[in-house]
Amino acid sequence: MIALLAKRLVVVTGKGGVGKTTVAAALGLLAARMGKRTVVAEVSEQERLAALFGRRPIGHDEVRLAPNLHGVSIDPLRAKEEWLRHQLRSSTLAGLLGQSRIFQYLTAAAPGVDELVTIGKVWDLAQLERHVGGTRAYDLAIVDAPSTGHGIALLRAPRTYASIARVGPIGRQATRIHDFLSNPHATGVVAVALPEEMPVNETIELGERLREDMGMEIDAIVVNAVYPERFETSEAERIAALDGRVSEAAREALEVALSEFRRARGQRAEIARLRRAADAPVSTLPFLFEPELGMREVERLSRELERKL
Amino acid sequence: MIDGWLKRKEVCICAGAGGVGKTTTAAAIALGMAARGGNVAVLTIDPARRLADALGLAELGNEERRVPADVPGELWAMTLDAKRTFDELIEWHAPDDATRDAVLGNRIYQELSNAVAGSQEYMAMEKLHELHLEGRYDLLVLDTPPTRNALDFLDAPKKLAAFIDSRSLQFFTAPGLLGLKVLGRGTSVAFSVMKRATGIDLLQDLSEFFRTFGGMTGGFRERAERVNALLRDSRSAFVLVSSPRRDAIDEAAFFHHRLREADLPFAGVVANRVRPGVPGGDVAGEIEGLMDEALARKVLRTVDEERALAERDRRNLSELRRRLGRRPLIEVPQLDQDVHDLEGLRRMAEHLFAARA
């Protein structure tokens, strides 16, 4: 845990719908509590972080979410402008080029440019010397990355552009970003999973692809939404044996309990399988029965992470 | 029910947020249609090979494979190899072998076609178009990638064509970069600033890259238009996949809005993993009489929690129904086990195809 949050950048990724934003926010709160000036960056423009903290959309400018905790939702267009300004060391020239039809056409259509400037912005958030004027440095940046395939594409964009450009300013910058991402002292990876067959498979595969494509290792796996182990097998057997001797309503209630028992058992098997297959340590977060998650639940999960990671 | 949505359709596109069960829904639709005698292919673009899991197949290549399902029709499946599809596309468009080899051997082409985000989207639409042209299937079911922005993949073919085609092409292919000055003052200023941002070498390499594409650009533009036409055609149907979770229904409502805006043929919404209702009556007394107090308390607590979650699902789904207007919605209940084999898909298909109550 200490080792993970001592890095400059933590990338949170995993299959769609597993709760990456929630885990990224909980990690952010934890780091902030430890006294680190922390920023959580969203890259999908979905403003899920804002929803979680019960506030209006955050947008591209960093805002304070809690003591020591800041949030940003990266807009690739704005990130591209910032990159140009930095590269040209001139707002005037950046404006001129940004408005040039040829440049717009080329960068809007070229595959991977949005990913490159987005990860470039994430990289900037993690630097002690920031490029973007009027911004302060953070102790830790956490990025709520896209799901597996697109998450890897995002991380890979600098390497791709470093190979495309070879020399020159784009090549240099892309190489610096790639070196930062693949340096285990600077960048850590948290994979979020659910205790189900397909998310577990995807997590195992994610580890392999990160290693092959990026030379990166997963530092920690967080299995989210794990059901409590409420019933012993013997209890479930006793409940099952009651079938036929009870009213219809009670039978349905018993079936709900048995169904939860089966789900919890299935989940434990998947967690065990993940532990066997993965090199990184696996921690779990409890399923929260609150109908909607908010700041309080994020706080609770951050305490769980503090104990378990 | 869903067979009604797909009557006389040749293309079914399953769209939705990540993690809502798009892949399994697409596979279950394909299996159900094959069970009704159709010759159906399901095409997934997801890099994590989830369809392979769902179909119990270890490997899926860039070619369709027959799935050993015991159905009257035929079920075929493939996962897309974006790189290979891109190469095939170049081979198809290249006017001669020399152009083909020049493009395939170009360094920038290799980098872009191999690794770059978004190429999956580009190529999925291409493959869909190609399979539709071949006409070997009654129905193609497409499982779309979890794009950053809702329906980004719809613009993919157009974007690719714009990149390869484009005015920038003329800019880059002018006889030698130094010749650019003759193109006029505006271009020359833009060029010199651009050179400062990117470096001269990259511009030269790009120029070389675009030059290799030479006469192929028209073909790409035309093809993008045909893909677009196919998506808008009445033979296509968009199925939005969602779940009763708040973020998923927000996204489904947003997708629905975008589809209508873009005038695309929207069929309906499939809501997966809906928790079944929990008995509302007071069973505490009876349960307590059946077992020891501690166990009864645990059972009752579980029932209360599940009831609260089922009620949340109800609330979220009525909100989604309200936002969809009169568009149909199919609910698939949460199953005890993950759907990861043909048997699971069959159970899911039962719900999707069940006649309307």
HADDOCK unambig.tbl for C-alpha pairs under 7 A between the chains (distance, minus, plus):
assign (segid A and resid 15 and name CA) (segid B and resid 19 and name CA) 6.80 0.50 0.50
assign (segid A and resid 16 and name CA) (segid B and resid 18 and name CA) 4.01 0.50 0.50
assign (segid A and resid 16 and name CA) (segid B and resid 19 and name CA) 4.33 0.50 0.50
assign (segid A and resid 17 and name CA) (segid B and resid 18 and name CA) 5.54 0.50 0.50
assign (segid A and resid 17 and name CA) (segid B and resid 19 and name CA) 4.19 0.50 0.50
assign (segid A and resid 17 and name CA) (segid B and resid 20 and name CA) 6.86 0.50 0.50
assign (segid A and resid 44 and name CA) (segid B and resid 148 and name CA) 5.23 0.50 0.50
assign (segid A and resid 84 and name CA) (segid B and resid 197 and name CA) 6.91 0.50 0.50
assign (segid A and resid 87 and name CA) (segid B and resid 197 and name CA) 5.78 0.50 0.50
assign (segid A and resid 88 and name CA) (segid B and resid 196 and name CA) 6.69 0.50 0.50
assign (segid A and resid 88 and name CA) (segid B and resid 197 and name CA) 5.95 0.50 0.50
assign (segid A and resid 93 and name CA) (segid B and resid 193 and name CA) 6.85 0.50 0.50
assign (segid A and resid 97 and name CA) (segid B and resid 190 and name CA) 6.05 0.50 0.50
assign (segid A and resid 97 and name CA) (segid B and resid 193 and name CA) 6.50 0.50 0.50
assign (segid A and resid 97 and name CA) (segid B and resid 194 and name CA) 6.73 0.50 0.50
assign (segid A and resid 100 and name CA) (segid B and resid 190 and name CA) 6.55 0.50 0.50
assign (segid A and resid 102 and name CA) (segid B and resid 167 and name CA) 6.78 0.50 0.50
assign (segid A and resid 102 and name CA) (segid B and resid 168 and name CA) 5.43 0.50 0.50
assign (segid A and resid 106 and name CA) (segid B and resid 163 and name CA) 6.22 0.50 0.50
assign (segid A and resid 106 and name CA) (segid B and resid 168 and name CA) 6.50 0.50 0.50
assign (segid A and resid 109 and name CA) (segid B and resid 159 and name CA) 5.20 0.50 0.50
assign (segid A and resid 109 and name CA) (segid B and resid 160 and name CA) 6.47 0.50 0.50
assign (segid A and resid 109 and name CA) (segid B and resid 162 and name CA) 6.18 0.50 0.50
assign (segid A and resid 109 and name CA) (segid B and resid 163 and name CA) 4.83 0.50 0.50
assign (segid A and resid 110 and name CA) (segid B and resid 163 and name CA) 5.76 0.50 0.50
assign (segid A and resid 111 and name CA) (segid B and resid 112 and name CA) 6.87 0.50 0.50
assign (segid A and resid 111 and name CA) (segid B and resid 116 and name CA) 6.19 0.50 0.50
assign (segid A and resid 111 and name CA) (segid B and resid 117 and name CA) 6.65 0.50 0.50
assign (segid A and resid 111 and name CA) (segid B and resid 118 and name CA) 6.27 0.50 0.50
assign (segid A and resid 112 and name CA) (segid B and resid 116 and name CA) 5.29 0.50 0.50
assign (segid A and resid 112 and name CA) (segid B and resid 117 and name CA) 5.35 0.50 0.50
assign (segid A and resid 112 and name CA) (segid B and resid 118 and name CA) 6.83 0.50 0.50
assign (segid A and resid 149 and name CA) (segid B and resid 47 and name CA) 5.54 0.50 0.50
assign (segid A and resid 149 and name CA) (segid B and resid 48 and name CA) 6.60 0.50 0.50
assign (segid A and resid 150 and name CA) (segid B and resid 117 and name CA) 6.49 0.50 0.50
assign (segid A and resid 153 and name CA) (segid B and resid 115 and name CA) 6.98 0.50 0.50
assign (segid A and resid 153 and name CA) (segid B and resid 116 and name CA) 6.24 0.50 0.50
assign (segid A and resid 153 and name CA) (segid B and resid 117 and name CA) 4.98 0.50 0.50
assign (segid A and resid 154 and name CA) (segid B and resid 117 and name CA) 6.97 0.50 0.50
assign (segid A and resid 157 and name CA) (segid B and resid 116 and name CA) 6.50 0.50 0.50
assign (segid A and resid 160 and name CA) (segid B and resid 111 and name CA) 6.16 0.50 0.50
assign (segid A and resid 160 and name CA) (segid B and resid 115 and name CA) 6.78 0.50 0.50
assign (segid A and resid 164 and name CA) (segid B and resid 108 and name CA) 5.59 0.50 0.50
assign (segid A and resid 164 and name CA) (segid B and resid 111 and name CA) 6.65 0.50 0.50
assign (segid A and resid 165 and name CA) (segid B and resid 202 and name CA) 5.23 0.50 0.50
assign (segid A and resid 167 and name CA) (segid B and resid 201 and name CA) 6.99 0.50 0.50
assign (segid A and resid 168 and name CA) (segid B and resid 198 and name CA) 6.43 0.50 0.50
assign (segid A and resid 168 and name CA) (segid B and resid 199 and name CA) 4.66 0.50 0.50
assign (segid A and resid 168 and name CA) (segid B and resid 201 and name CA) 6.93 0.50 0.50
assign (segid A and resid 169 and name CA) (segid B and resid 197 and name CA) 6.65 0.50 0.50
assign (segid A and resid 169 and name CA) (segid B and resid 198 and name CA) 5.70 0.50 0.50
assign (segid A and resid 169 and name CA) (segid B and resid 199 and name CA) 5.93 0.50 0.50
assign (segid A and resid 170 and name CA) (segid B and resid 198 and name CA) 5.48 0.50 0.50
assign (segid A and resid 196 and name CA) (segid B and resid 338 and name CA) 6.77 0.50 0.50
assign (segid A and resid 197 and name CA) (segid B and resid 338 and name CA) 6.75 0.50 0.50
assign (segid A and resid 198 and name CA) (segid B and resid 50 and name CA) 6.92 0.50 0.50
assign (segid A and resid 202 and name CA) (segid B and resid 48 and name CA) 6.21 0.50 0.50
assign (segid A and resid 249 and name CA) (segid B and resid 279 and name CA) 6.09 0.50 0.50
assign (segid A and resid 249 and name CA) (segid B and resid 281 and name CA) 6.90 0.50 0.50
assign (segid A and resid 249 and name CA) (segid B and resid 283 and name CA) 6.66 0.50 0.50
assign (segid A and resid 250 and name CA) (segid B and resid 283 and name CA) 5.64 0.50 0.50
assign (segid A and resid 250 and name CA) (segid B and resid 286 and name CA) 6.94 0.50 0.50
assign (segid A and resid 250 and name CA) (segid B and resid 287 and name CA) 6.60 0.50 0.50
assign (segid A and resid 252 and name CA) (segid B and resid 279 and name CA) 6.61 0.50 0.50
assign (segid A and resid 253 and name CA) (segid B and resid 279 and name CA) 6.70 0.50 0.50
assign (segid A and resid 253 and name CA) (segid B and resid 303 and name CA) 6.15 0.50 0.50
assign (segid A and resid 254 and name CA) (segid B and resid 299 and name CA) 6.99 0.50 0.50
assign (segid A and resid 256 and name CA) (segid B and resid 303 and name CA) 6.28 0.50 0.50
assign (segid A and resid 257 and name CA) (segid B and resid 299 and name CA) 5.63 0.50 0.50
assign (segid A and resid 257 and name CA) (segid B and resid 302 and name CA) 6.10 0.50 0.50
assign (segid A and resid 257 and name CA) (segid B and resid 303 and name CA) 6.81 0.50 0.50
assign (segid A and resid 259 and name CA) (segid B and resid 336 and name CA) 6.68 0.50 0.50
assign (segid A and resid 263 and name CA) (segid B and resid 336 and name CA) 6.42 0.50 0.50
assign (segid A and resid 289 and name CA) (segid B and resid 305 and name CA) 6.43 0.50 0.50
assign (segid A and resid 291 and name CA) (segid B and resid 309 and name CA) 6.03 0.50 0.50
assign (segid A and resid 291 and name CA) (segid B and resid 312 and name CA) 6.04 0.50 0.50
